[in-house]
Amino acid sequence: MKIKKAVFPVAGLGTRFLPATKASPKEMLPLIDKPLVQYVVEEAVASGIEQILFVTGRGKRAIEDHFDISVELEAHLYDKGKDQELSRVREIAEMVEMFYVRQRQALGLGHAILCAKDFIGNEPFAVLLGDDIIDSERPCLRQLLDVFQVHGQSVLALEKVPMENISSYGCVRAEKVSERVFDVKDMVEKPKREEAPSDMAIIGRYVLTPRIFEILEQQEPGKGGEIQLTDAILKLSREEKVYGCLFEGLRHDCGDKLGFLKATVDMALKRDEFRSEFEAYLRQRLG
C-alpha cells in the first residue's frame, strides 16, 4: 500500500527559543531563507506524500498563511517583474495538499497524533517532527517508506548517538535484520546512560499503522502527564512488528539553539552563492 498522508505535529510552544517564539511559531524560524517547517514539508513531498495534516495550536496561524496563496504578494512581485521570486512563492502553495486540525490541549505527542485519526482513517501514514532537519541524498522519510514497502509494518527512524547524550532521546533494543534495518524489541524513553539498551535513538520520523490510534485512545498519561507516543509504539510492537531504519544522512536538531546554529552554518556552506565568501569569513573569525 502506498502511503499518501503525513501528520505534522506543530502545536508546541517552542519555549527553548524565547523570546523569538513569543509571537511567532518556532517552526517558522528561518534557516537561511526558508522556515524550518518548509524543509520538512519538502522532504515529505520528495518522499511521495500527497496530503499533509498540520496538528496546530494557538498562535500557529503563520504556518497556515505561509503555505497559502498570497494574492497581494504575488501581485506585487508580478508588477515588479520579479519572476523568480514569484515562481518560488507560488511553488510553496502548490507543492502538496494541506489540511489543519487544532490540538486544543497540550497533552503530548501521542495526543497530537490521535487528533489526526479522522484525517488518516484506516491506512498507514507518516509522522514528521519539525525540529529535525535531515540533510540526505535520499530523503529520510523515503528511506523509511522503502522499509515499509518490504515489511508492511511500522518503521521508526534511528540514529546512533553518543552514549553521553542518550538520556535526551527515546532509544531501542533491536535485532539486526539487514545493514540498516532492525527488528525493534523494546523502547525506553530518555534512559539513564547505564540503563540504555543501545546507542540507537529514535528520531522524528515515523511510519505507523492505523492500529496506533486504538492504542492511543486507551493510553494512560505517562511522563509529565502527557500521552507518550513512545509508550503507544511499544504496545504496538507487542501486537505486530515494528522496524527501525538507521537512516543515511546528517540530522540537525533545530529544536536546540546550538543545533540550529550548526544547521545554519552547514546549510549556508552548501549554497553556491554564499559558500566561498562565508567560508572565508568563518576562517577569518576563527583564525
N, C-alpha and C positions, 0 to 999 in steps of 0.2 A: 504493500500500500504506500502510495506517495504521500509524504507529509506536506501539507499545503499551508498549515496555520502555525503561527508562533505567538507566544504571550510575552509581553514586556512589562514586568512589574516596575512601576516608576513612582510609587506613592510615597517613598521615603523622604524624610525631611532634609537629609544632607547636612547634618549638623557639624560634620568634621570640616566643612568648608565655610562656616560662618566667619564673617558677615556676608561673604559673596553670595550665599544661597538664602539670605533672609527674604528676598523678594523674587528671586529667580531660581528655577529648579536646578539642582546640581547636574542633571542630565543635559542642560543647555550650556554648561561651561564650555568655552571654545578651546578646542585643541587645534592650534594654528587657525584655520578659517572655517572649521565645521564644528558644531556642537558634538559632545561625546555621543549622544544618542544616535546621531546620524551615522556614525561609523558602524554601530551595531546593527542598525537597520540595513545598511548597505551589505553587511556580512550575511544577514538573513536572506536578502534578495538574491545575492550571488550564490546562495546555497539552494535556491529553488523555492523559497517561501513565497506564497501568493497573497496571503492575508495576515495582517498583524493586529493584535488587540493590545492596546496600552491599558494597563490597570493603574489608574491615576488616583490622585487625592487632591486636597485643597492646594491651590497655588501652582498647579501644573498646567494651566491654560496655555502657557508659552509653547509647550510641546505640540499641542494640537495646532496652534497658529503656525508653527514652523513648517509642519507638513501639509498645511492647507494652501489653497490658491491665494495669492496676494495680488488682487486686481490693481490696486493703486501702485504698488511697487513695480509690477510688470509694465504698466502703462508708462511709468516714469522712465524705466530702462529702455523701453521701445522708443519713446520720444527723444531720448538722448543718444540713440544709436548704439547702445551698449549691448550688442547682440550676444556676446559670450556670457556676460553676467545674466542676461535674460534667459538664455538656454539653461544655465545652471540652476536658476531659481525654479523654472518650470519642471525640471527633472525631479526636484525634491518632491513636488506634489503628485507626480505621475509614476513614481517608481514602484508603488505597491498599494493595495487597498488597505486603508487604515480604519480601525474601529476603536472605540473608547468605552470603558466602564469605570466607575468610581469605587474604590475601596474606602468605605465610609469610616472604618475604624482601623487603627494601626495594630492589627492582630498578627502580624508576622508574614513571612514569605509564603508559608503554606496557605494561609487565608487568602493572600493575594491571588494565588493560583486557583483556588476554589472559586473566586469571583469570575473566572473565565469559563466555568462549566457550561453555561448555556451557549456560549460562543463556539466552544470546541465540539460539543456533542459527543458522540461515541466513536471517536477516532484518535489515533496517536497525534501528538503535537510537540512542538519545540518550545523551550523557555530560554530566553536570553536575558542576562543581567547587565545593565548598562555600565557598571563600574569596571568591568573587564574589557579592555580594548585589546584585541588579539591580532597581531600583525603576522600573517602567514600567506604562503604562496597559494595554498588551497584553503578556502575558508574553514575555520574551526568547526562551525556547525555542519558544513558539508561532510567533514570527516566523521562526525557522529552519525549523520544520516546514512552514510555508506555502511557503517557498522549495523545500523538498524535494518537496512535492506537485506543484510546477510542473515541476521539472527531474529529479527521481528520482535524484539523486546526493548525495554527502556535502556537508555545509554547515558552515562554521565561523562563529562569532560574531566580528565585527570591531568595533573601536573606534578612532577617531582619538585618538592620544595625543601630547603634546608631544614633539618630537624629542629633547629633552634626557633624556627618560625611556625612549626606545625600546629602550635596551640591557637593560631589565628584562623585555622581552617577546619572544615569537616574533612576527615580522611577515611580511607578504606582499607580493609583487609580483603585481598583479592588473589585469585589464582590466574596465572597467565594462560591465555588461550592462543594468542599469536603475538607477533612482535610488539604491537601496540594495543592489543585488545585484552581485557581482563574480565573474568567472571567475579563479580562483587559478592563477597560472603558476609561482610559486616561493615558498618559505618559508625564512626564516632565523631561527635560534634565538638570541635575545639578541645582535643585531649591534652593533658599534660605530656610533655616530651617523653617521659618514661613510660607512659601508658599508650602512646600512639601505636597502632598496628602496622604502620608503614610510613613512608615519606611521600605517599601519593595523595595529594589534596584534591578535593572536589572544587572545580572552578565553575564560574557562572554560565554554563551551557548545559542544557539537558534535553533529551528526547524522552518523552513519557507516554505510557499507555493510558487510556481513559480510566482504567481501574483506580488510578491515583485519586480521582475525585471522590469515590465512595469511601476510600480510606481517610481522606482529609475531612469529610463530613462527620466522621466518628472520632476524629483525632482530639485527644485532650490537650490543653495548652501545656507546653513544655517550658524550657528555659526562658526566663523573662516574661512568663505569662503569655507567650506567643505560640501560635500553631506552627511548628517547625516542619519545613519541607523534608529535611534530612530524616526525621523520625518517620514520616509517612513513606518515604522511599525505602527505608529499612523494613517496614512492614510489608511493602510491596515485594521486596526481594524474597520474602518467606513464602510468597504465593506463586511468583513467576520470576524468571531470570532477570537480573539487572546486570548490564555490562558497563565496563569503564573503557574509555578511549583515551590513551595517553597521546594527546594531540601534538602535532608538529606546528611550531610557531612560537613567537615571542609574545608573552602576555604582559600588558601594562596594567597595574592595579591603580586605576584612576579614581578610586574611592579614597585614596590616601594622598596627602599633599606631595610627599616625596615621589610617589609613583606617578602622579600627574606631571610633575616637573620632568621626570625622566622620559615620560612619553612625549612631552613637548619637544625635548631635545632630539630624541630619536626620530620622530616624525619630521622635524624640520630638516635634519640631515639627509633624509630620503628625498626631499624636494629639490629638483634641479635649480629652481630659481633662488634658493636660499643656501644650498649646501656649501659652496666654496667660501662665500663671504662669512657665513655663520661659523663654519669650522675654523676659519682664520681668527674670528673674534674669540671663540672659546679658547683656542690655543694661546692667544694674547692674554686673556684674563687668567688662565691657569699657569701660564709660563713664568 
